[in-house]
Amino acid sequence: MTNNCRRLQPICYTSDDRTLVDALRKGHVDAAATLYDRYAVHVRKVIVRVMGMDQDLPDLINEVFYQALKSTDAIEDGSRLQAWITRVAIHVVRGCIRKRQRKKWLLFRPEREPRTAGPKAGANEESLEMVRWVRDVLDLMPADEQIVFALRYFEEMKIVELAEACGISRSSAKRRLIRSEKRFRKIAEKYPALRQRLDLSAKWRRR
């Protein structure tokens, strides 16, 4: 009977995040696997929102959980585990973007030429092309601005959520978002079809 109880013991911390955090800190058997099962989909979504369907997506997801498991002592509130692991994911994404941008600079790679729409693009193809143009623009923005812009407009985070995810104050999040919007609009001028689409919106129309 005692052995059976020990086998069933891991079930005790799967019900809520507080007990899961406690189990992680104690090195409880299967706690790491439970964390992954619970939040892998969320972490993947956050990374894709910022970076698109990146070729290194599996490695980035694994890196997030590796960093998370190394720093469980930094979790201040176990009930907000999702918000905390979101912040870890943003940290990993920021590092990846900055590393790639430094590499491009060192290799003196020229900026990619703005793409033009195909002559026979259908409705779905046009939408996909628009997404690619937006991703092109984001790739040319500083990492922090790229992140807040993507989280705001793709993940639809509120300012308070942006601030928490990026580990900054609300006022800093607002200022960073404003800078990112201005830079996005400026770079988008290089893409005629994207510029025209933005001009149809009161928010993005050139002033």
PEKARA-V574245 format. One record per backbone hydrogen bond with DSSP energy under -1.0 kcal/mol. NH is the residue of the N-H (numbers start at 1). CO is the residue of the C=O. If there is no record, write none. Layout:
# PEKARA-V574245
nh,co
NH,CO
NH,CO
This chain:
# PEKARA-V574245
nh,co
5,1
6,2
7,3
8,4
11,8
12,9
13,10
14,11
20,16
21,17
22,18
23,19
24,20
25,21
26,22
27,24
28,23
31,28
34,30
35,31
36,32
37,33
38,34
39,35
40,36
43,39
44,40
45,41
46,42
47,43
48,44
49,45
50,46
51,47
52,48
54,52
57,54
60,56
61,57
62,58
63,59
64,60
65,61
66,62
67,63
68,64
69,65
70,66
74,71
75,72
80,77
84,80
85,81
86,82
87,83
88,84
89,85
90,86
91,87
92,88
93,89
94,90
95,91
96,92
97,93
98,94
99,95
100,96
101,97
102,98
103,99
104,100
105,101
106,102
107,103
108,105
109,104
121,118
126,122
127,123
128,124
129,125
130,126
131,127
132,128
133,129
134,130
135,131
136,132
137,133
138,134
139,135
140,137
141,138
146,142
147,143
148,144
149,145
150,146
151,147
152,148
153,149
154,150
155,150
157,151
162,158
163,159
164,160
165,161
166,162
168,163
173,169
174,170
175,171
176,172
177,173
178,174
179,175
180,176
181,177
182,178
183,179
184,180
185,181
186,182
187,183
188,184
190,187
191,188
195,191
196,192
197,193
198,194
199,195
201,198
205,201
